[in-house]
Amino acid sequence: MAKVWRYTIKLPPMGTPRPRTRRLDDGRTITYYDQSYSD
C-alpha cells in the first residue's frame, strides 16, 4: 500500500474545499487540503 503524505498548500479559496490527491512517479500517493480548509 502506498504511503500517504498529508500537508497543506496555499491556494485561493474554493467554493467546496475537498482533499486532493496526487500519485508520484515512484508510486507514493499524496493527500493534501487547500489552506482555507485546514484553517
C-alpha positions, 0 to 999 in steps of 0.5 A: 500500500502506498504511503500517504503524505498529508500537508497543506498548500496555499491556494485561493479559496474554493467554493467546496474545499475537498482533499486532493490527491496526487500519485508520484512517479515512484508510486507514493500517493499524496493527500493534501487540503487547500489552506482555507480548509485546514484553517 
